[in-house]
Amino acid sequence: MKKYKYILLALLVLGIAGAGIYGYRLYNKPHRGIADEKPAFTLTDKELADSFEGDAAAQHQKLNNQVIVVSGTVKKMQEENGFTSLSMDPGGEYVISVTLDEKETAKPEAGKTISVKGLYVGHLEGEPDFGIPGEIKLKNGFIQ
């Protein structure tokens, strides 16, 4: 009987140690290298916004978790809580919001035409009746 208790205790300790190691490795897993990754799509801000005006759900499925390059004019730059974001407004029902990567040092000013590579993470529907545009979101952006 004592022998089974020691075996059970050893298995329990090994299980807890294995779970701890797995959790540690998962927590410290390196991020995707967006800067080095080849983009799946290259679009202008107008093309991207127009593609969501038709069937936003289908476009979301197509772009979800994909690296894309968007070219357009910067409408606004904003720094908040250590993060820099920019927005592009191609006119229409959507604006494009890009949060720049922490390693990105370029800070383009409003009115400048740029290309930015980023990871598409989702979109928010707007409320056209009240003049509130939808938002297409990219993160980990790098100026090209």
C-alpha positions as CSV (number, residue, x, y, z in Angstrom):
1,M,0.0,0.0,0.0
2,K,2.9,2.4,0.8
3,K,4.5,1.6,-2.5
4,Y,1.3,2.8,-4.4
5,K,1.3,6.1,-2.4
6,Y,4.9,6.8,-3.3
7,I,4.2,6.1,-7.0
8,L,1.0,8.2,-6.9
9,L,2.9,11.1,-5.2
10,A,5.8,10.8,-7.7
11,L,3.3,11.0,-10.6
12,L,1.6,14.0,-9.1
13,V,4.9,15.8,-8.6
14,L,5.9,15.0,-12.2
15,G,2.5,16.2,-13.5
16,I,2.7,19.5,-11.6
17,A,6.3,20.0,-12.8
18,G,5.4,19.2,-16.4
19,A,2.4,21.7,-16.3
20,G,4.7,24.3,-14.8
21,I,7.3,23.9,-17.6
22,Y,4.6,23.9,-20.3
23,G,3.1,27.1,-18.9
24,Y,6.5,28.8,-18.6
25,R,7.4,28.0,-22.2
26,L,4.0,29.0,-23.5
27,Y,4.2,32.4,-21.6
28,N,7.7,33.1,-23.0
29,K,6.9,32.0,-26.6
30,P,8.4,34.5,-29.1
31,H,6.0,36.8,-31.0
32,R,5.5,36.6,-34.8
33,G,8.0,38.6,-36.8
34,I,5.6,40.9,-38.7
35,A,8.4,43.0,-40.1
36,D,10.0,40.0,-41.8
37,E,6.9,38.2,-42.8
38,K,5.7,38.4,-46.4
39,P,2.3,40.2,-46.7
40,A,-0.7,38.2,-47.8
41,F,-2.3,41.2,-49.4
42,T,-1.2,44.7,-50.5
43,L,-4.0,47.2,-50.8
44,T,-4.7,50.9,-50.8
45,D,-6.7,52.3,-47.9
46,K,-9.7,52.9,-50.2
47,E,-9.6,49.3,-51.6
48,L,-9.5,47.9,-48.0
49,A,-12.4,50.1,-46.8
50,D,-14.5,49.4,-49.9
51,S,-14.0,45.6,-49.5
52,F,-15.6,45.8,-46.1
53,E,-18.6,47.8,-47.3
54,G,-19.9,44.8,-49.3
55,D,-19.7,41.8,-47.1
56,A,-17.8,42.6,-43.9
57,A,-18.0,39.1,-42.4
58,A,-16.6,37.4,-45.5
59,Q,-13.8,40.0,-45.7
60,H,-13.0,39.5,-42.0
61,Q,-12.7,35.7,-42.6
62,K,-10.4,36.3,-45.6
63,L,-8.1,38.7,-43.7
64,N,-8.2,37.4,-40.2
65,N,-4.7,37.0,-38.7
66,Q,-3.1,37.9,-42.0
67,V,-0.2,40.3,-42.6
68,I,-1.3,43.1,-45.0
69,V,0.3,46.2,-46.4
70,V,-2.0,49.3,-46.7
71,S,-1.0,52.5,-48.5
72,G,-2.8,55.7,-47.8
73,T,-2.6,59.2,-46.3
74,V,-2.2,59.6,-42.6
75,K,-5.1,61.5,-41.1
76,K,-4.0,61.5,-37.5
77,M,-1.1,60.3,-35.3
78,Q,-1.6,59.6,-31.6
79,E,0.7,58.6,-28.7
80,E,-1.0,57.2,-25.7
81,N,0.3,55.0,-22.8
82,G,3.6,54.3,-24.7
83,F,1.8,53.1,-27.9
84,T,1.7,55.0,-31.2
85,S,-1.2,54.7,-33.5
86,L,-2.2,56.3,-36.8
87,S,-5.4,56.4,-38.7
88,M,-6.2,56.7,-42.3
89,D,-9.6,57.9,-43.6
90,P,-10.2,57.0,-47.2
91,G,-13.7,58.4,-47.1
92,G,-16.7,56.1,-46.8
93,E,-18.0,53.9,-44.1
94,Y,-14.7,52.8,-42.6
95,V,-11.5,54.3,-41.2
96,I,-8.3,52.3,-40.8
97,S,-6.5,52.3,-37.4
98,V,-2.9,51.0,-37.1
99,T,-1.1,50.5,-33.8
100,L,2.6,50.7,-34.6
101,D,5.0,48.1,-33.2
102,E,7.2,49.1,-30.2
103,K,10.3,48.8,-32.4
104,E,9.0,51.2,-35.0
105,T,10.8,54.5,-34.7
106,A,9.3,56.3,-37.7
107,K,6.6,58.7,-36.8
108,P,4.9,60.1,-39.9
109,E,3.0,63.3,-39.6
110,A,-0.6,63.9,-40.6
111,G,-1.1,64.4,-44.3
112,K,1.8,62.3,-45.4
113,T,1.2,59.3,-47.8
114,I,2.8,56.1,-46.4
115,S,2.6,52.3,-46.7
116,V,2.3,50.4,-43.4
117,K,2.6,46.6,-42.9
118,G,0.6,45.2,-40.0
119,L,-1.4,42.2,-38.7
120,Y,-5.1,42.5,-39.3
121,V,-6.9,41.9,-36.0
122,G,-10.5,42.8,-36.7
123,H,-13.1,45.4,-37.5
124,L,-15.9,47.3,-35.8
125,E,-19.1,48.1,-37.5
126,G,-20.0,51.8,-37.7
127,E,-23.4,53.5,-37.3
128,P,-24.0,55.3,-40.6
129,D,-27.3,56.8,-39.4
130,F,-25.4,58.8,-36.8
131,G,-22.3,59.5,-38.9
132,I,-20.1,57.1,-36.9
133,P,-17.7,55.3,-39.2
134,G,-16.6,51.7,-38.8
135,E,-13.0,50.8,-37.9
136,I,-10.6,48.3,-39.5
137,K,-7.8,47.5,-37.0
138,L,-4.2,46.5,-37.6
139,K,-1.5,45.9,-35.0
140,N,2.2,45.6,-34.9
141,G,2.5,48.1,-37.7
142,F,5.8,48.9,-39.5
143,I,6.2,51.8,-41.9
144,Q,7.4,50.6,-45.3
